[in-house]
């Protein structure tokens, strides 16, 4: 495509409409906020969704999937931390792809991010509605309509994000800490440490009911324990010290989630038969109810609510930053690249994504929404090994300063690529039609970008980092 395209009337019109507010995002966040953003998005995976892995292959299969998924996300965190501590800009992996690989990959990675977080937000809202419906049924009010609660949750959190990032992630920090503490209290209260334990692992645990094929199938929902931790990169432009805060917050988040995931599995499989656990809508809340303690049931009910709100809150933050960054770079209409003149937030992107989340939250089953989120995230993870290898090849360690250097390169990249391939096959076993349909969707939008939207992109303005010329170019 000719470089003269940027002088066409259509582009000029977009440039004028992009006379979007020139204010930037505020650098107000520290490592604790990054931890809260990453863990806040993902901790809901301990409160719901992961247990579908139990239904796929039994309790032991879910534990194996949890640990392998932990290895996968440790690799994601290491690769992401190195590149993002160097490419500290809104958009996270999208901005990485733009600088390291090229526009078409950047466009796709941006969409992967937006859909992964928007679908995760929708899944959280569904769980909020289901929780209120369950509590109403327990109190004798059967048939409560969960949809008003779904709408209220999404609208409230969108408003909170609209008003400012510091308030948004401070709110996340508080409710995430409460939700994580609730898991620890449930574990301590049901463990044999403080007297007789209600856990019945000997009676409830079984061998692998579907053999090792069940373990493979469980990898699909094993990702749900950690899905979204890479969202810490979306706040790179709003962190006071990206080189320090992003690696610390992200890696501390992965360790926190690995602990929470293992404790969650231990308690739930000791209180529920795997057949029931594999289809529970709110497994930790159900586990607390089966413990026989009203106080624990109330605490884990509050924990479930807080975890879902924290996750949806962080998802709105991350999806809007990716959409905003794509609009600012003209990958999408530049109208989306606006920053609010008072609150300094990407308010148009926040508002635009609200109805998309509502459509899926109100009209799709939970497992389908979760799978849409997992597949979008998985496509993004598959890009990361290629991204890292090209980054190290084009800009070796001694060519530019990095805030963090991940060890043992290229082992983490190769490990991540292999685990992504295994997980794609696991998803295909249970949701092959959805996998094919989703890949077809991304192919279609890629063609749209290549043959139409790319003419609006300012190619000369794509590379904004003060790096030397890539090695070999």
Secondary structure, DSSP 8 states (H G I E B T S, - for coil): --GGGGGSHHHHHHHHHT----------B-HHHHHHHHHHHHTHHHHTTTTHHHHHH-HHHHHHHHHHHHHHHHHHHHHHHHHHTTS-STTTHHHHHHHHT-HHHHHHHHHHHHHHHHHHHHHHHHHHHHHHHHHHHHTT-TT---HHHHHHHHHHHHHHHHH-HHHHHHHHHHHHHHHHHHHHHHHHHHSGGGS-----HHHH--S-TTHHHHHHHHHHHHGGGTTTGGGGGGGGGGBS-HHHHHHHHHHHHHHHHHHHHHHHHHHHHTTS-HHHHTT-SSHHHHHHHHTT-HHHHHHHHHHHHHHHHHHHHHHHHHHHHHHHHHHHTTSS-GGGG---TTT-S-HHHHHHHHHHHHHHHHHS-HHHHHHHHHHHHHHHHHHHHHHHHHHHHHS-TTTS--S---SSTTHHHHHHHHHHHHHHHHHHHHHHHHHHHHHHHHHHHHHHHHHTGGGGS-GGGS--S-----TT-
